[in-house]
Amino acid sequence: MAILKILHEKKVKKTDFMVTDEGNVRLKQHAVKIVLDEIAKQFSGRILYKGVQREWQTMIMIKSRELVQLF
């Protein structure tokens, strides 16, 4: 969702990309910060889980621990 929001709001433009000598396409440093900031905002959002408001980053940790217990 974060990437879609960035594209929809045109926070990153074509000029924010560069092509390396090897032909790879990369984001310029300032554009990387825009993307990471938006992703961080999304992970700090809250959802209701088992009657408690939790941040997405906490939910990832909880669900990862539950997954590990399956093995």
Secondary structure, 3 states (H helix, E strand, C coil): CHHHHHHHCCCCCHHHEEECCCCCEEECHHHHHHHHHHHHHHHCCEEEECCEEEEHHHHHHHHHHHHHCCC
